[in-house]
Amino acid sequence: MNLTIAGRAQDFINQEGGVISVKIEKRLIPGCGAMQTADVPAVRLEKPEDHEQANFELIAINGIQVYAHNSVVNYNAEIPLLIDIETTLFGHRLAMYGLPLPIQTCGNCTSC
């Protein structure tokens, strides 16, 4: 897995305990007709729940414990992924960058 953590994200993670979990989740997105799903990267400031840990691999990156879900570990070793901080309307949060955007269409119209 080709995963790096930006400097400002490292500082933030260390202040919050030095442990994160990363995975690619399926989320519902609105469409013209029926609801669709999309792959969305998720970064959390915690280790995974005990019942989920079999699906995660523990990796140390610059002293940070990274629990990487098998959806990320098996993703693509040649594409670099970056964990950084992004600004939102409500403050800051961790985000994972580098995943290609999935092709999203609702399948029911010609405007998508």
C-alpha positions as CSV (number, residue, x, y, z in Angstrom):
1,M,0.0,0.0,0.0
2,N,1.3,3.4,-1.0
3,L,-0.1,5.7,1.8
4,T,1.5,8.8,3.2
5,I,0.3,11.3,5.8
6,A,0.8,15.1,5.3
7,G,2.8,16.9,8.0
8,R,-0.1,19.0,9.4
9,A,-2.3,15.8,9.4
10,Q,0.4,14.0,11.4
11,D,0.5,16.8,14.0
12,F,-3.3,16.7,14.3
13,I,-3.5,12.9,14.6
14,N,-0.7,12.9,17.2
15,Q,-2.6,15.5,19.3
16,E,-5.7,13.2,19.1
17,G,-4.0,10.0,20.3
18,G,-1.9,8.9,17.3
19,V,-4.4,6.3,16.0
20,I,-6.5,6.4,12.8
21,S,-8.5,4.0,10.7
22,V,-9.0,4.3,7.0
23,K,-11.4,2.5,4.6
24,I,-13.4,2.9,1.5
25,E,-17.2,3.0,2.3
26,K,-20.2,2.7,0.2
27,R,-22.5,5.7,0.6
28,L,-25.8,6.6,-0.9
29,I,-25.9,9.5,-3.4
30,P,-28.9,11.1,-4.9
31,G,-29.7,10.5,-8.5
32,C,-32.4,11.5,-11.0
33,G,-34.4,8.4,-10.2
34,A,-33.3,5.7,-7.7
35,M,-30.6,6.2,-5.1
36,Q,-27.2,5.0,-6.1
37,T,-24.0,4.2,-4.1
38,A,-20.5,5.5,-4.5
39,D,-17.1,4.5,-3.1
40,V,-16.1,7.2,-0.6
41,P,-12.8,7.2,1.4
42,A,-13.3,7.5,5.2
43,V,-10.7,8.5,7.8
44,R,-11.5,8.2,11.5
45,L,-9.6,9.2,14.6
46,E,-9.9,5.9,16.3
47,K,-9.2,2.2,15.9
48,P,-11.9,0.0,14.4
49,E,-14.5,-1.7,16.6
50,D,-13.4,-5.1,18.0
51,H,-15.8,-7.0,15.7
52,E,-14.3,-5.3,12.6
53,Q,-10.6,-5.7,13.3
54,A,-10.2,-8.9,11.3
55,N,-10.8,-6.8,8.2
56,F,-8.0,-4.3,9.1
57,E,-4.2,-4.4,8.9
58,L,-2.2,-2.4,11.4
59,I,0.5,-0.3,9.8
60,A,2.9,2.2,11.4
61,I,3.5,5.4,9.4
62,N,5.8,8.0,11.1
63,G,4.8,6.8,14.6
64,I,1.1,6.8,13.8
65,Q,-0.9,3.6,14.1
66,V,-2.9,3.3,10.9
67,Y,-5.6,0.6,10.8
68,A,-6.1,0.1,7.0
69,H,-9.2,-1.8,5.9
70,N,-8.7,-4.4,3.3
71,S,-10.6,-2.2,0.8
72,V,-7.6,0.2,1.0
73,V,-4.8,-2.3,1.5
74,N,-5.8,-4.2,-1.6
75,Y,-6.7,-1.1,-3.6
76,N,-3.6,-0.4,-5.8
77,A,0.0,-0.3,-4.7
78,E,1.1,2.0,-7.5
79,I,-1.4,4.8,-6.9
80,P,-0.2,7.1,-4.0
81,L,-2.8,7.8,-1.4
82,L,-2.5,10.9,0.9
83,I,-4.1,11.6,4.2
84,D,-4.4,15.3,4.9
85,I,-6.7,17.8,6.5
86,E,-9.5,19.4,4.6
87,T,-11.6,22.4,5.6
88,T,-15.3,22.1,5.8
89,L,-18.1,24.4,6.6
90,F,-18.0,23.1,10.2
91,G,-14.2,23.1,10.7
92,H,-11.5,20.6,9.8
93,R,-11.5,16.9,9.2
94,L,-9.1,14.2,7.9
95,A,-9.5,13.1,4.3
96,M,-7.9,10.6,2.0
97,Y,-6.9,11.8,-1.5
98,G,-5.7,10.0,-4.6
99,L,-8.6,7.6,-5.3
100,P,-9.9,8.0,-8.8
101,L,-13.4,9.4,-9.1
102,P,-15.9,6.7,-9.8
103,I,-18.1,7.0,-12.9
104,Q,-21.5,8.0,-11.5
105,T,-24.7,8.0,-13.5
106,C,-28.2,7.5,-12.3
107,G,-28.9,5.3,-15.3
108,N,-32.3,6.8,-15.9
109,C,-31.6,9.9,-17.9
110,T,-29.4,11.5,-20.6
111,S,-28.1,14.4,-18.5
112,C,-25.8,12.4,-16.4
